[in-house]
């Protein structure tokens, strides 16, 4: 038998990078490589980097330096860097960290494969080596972004918006279902713009309808739905597609009109609120997740107070907050970074304290109700699951304690018995009940 070279791909950043790594691993899985989940025993490490904000860049650089040190010690034969950081700073990285064997950008997956002395196979474009738990997977439906948001470097890194042709998306989804995936999580820099470049219209609603018909898929979830020019037809899809989770990730960033204008978000505070209220009215059980930014260069105390009041008004189910990171090449870069990090952190913490209170109140209303959860993990004596209102890896979990536990990936009815700010506890429902199961 030919000895296989041990390789590990370390993925940093967002789920879009996860998909890229899984496509790379699918190419290597058919070759003379043995794929390892952890780098400890690997001979070759490929680092798929993130270069979006300062914290992500620092994590990527630290990971590269750690791998280089292991190579220097003789524990690794090769270190390869790919992804966003490499795309954005390749020249600088080659100069500063020459010990890396090769750097590749975001669109050079075939080159990475060939560098590893494997023939790139275009016919494997829809194949994935799943690195998430086997019952859920991310499905990337486009690349790049056309929005001119002043703070965002994504267009500089990933280029213009490019939809993946529908037939390829659907074929990849079917292949994932054949591998046992039950939950598809649609991702892109902006999922609501899907199809605009290929078909002249926003085709996310029709794409979801087609994915809804795939056997084996139980849940479909939408992330990164841009609020500007939101396709209202999608509301009807929530009612007609039984597999579409009543969950919507819709990054708002801010609510002050002056900040939104400087951010070049292309939507006003009034239009933002009208959209959110329409979604809440027409889909009463929808869970809305949003992402907000504090410490943007023009954000005043009054702007932040508007944002704080907005969070209290909207009562989001899920919410994340980032502090502003000044990124070279963006239009906001010239505004400087005048707000001290201490103030940014205070604003961040104030919003998260408010959201924690909101989340606790919402969770307490679920105590005594019956809901369906998808089981993500099973351990001795307990399991961890999620409701359809929660995305994996970012939202809250449901703890289930029992001597008889379901299998990973199963969707089961449970009764919520207690609630905390970001977690629920449940018990199994042994027999059918007349109570409504949400």
Secondary structure, DSSP 8 states (H G I E B T S, - for coil): ----EEEEEEE-SSHHHHHHHHHHHHHHTTTTEEE-SSSTT-SEEEEEE--SSHHHHHHHHHHHHHHHHHHHTTS-SEEEEEEHHHHHHHHHHHHH-TTSSEE--TT-HHHHHHHTT----GGGTT-----S-TTEEEEE-EE------TT--HHHHH-S-EE--HHHHHHHHHHHHHTT--EEEEE-S-GGGTTHHHHSS--HHHHHHHHTT-TT--EEEE----STT--THHHHHHHH-TTEEEEEE---B---HHHHHHHT-S--HHHHHHHHHHHHHHSTT-EEEEEEEE--TT--HHHHHHHHHHHHHH--SEEEEEE----TTSGGGGG---S-HHHHHHHHHHHHHHHHHHHHHHHHTTTT-EEEEEEEEEETTEEEEEETT--TTTS-EEEEE-SS---TT-EEEEEEEEE-SSEEEEEE--S--SS-B-
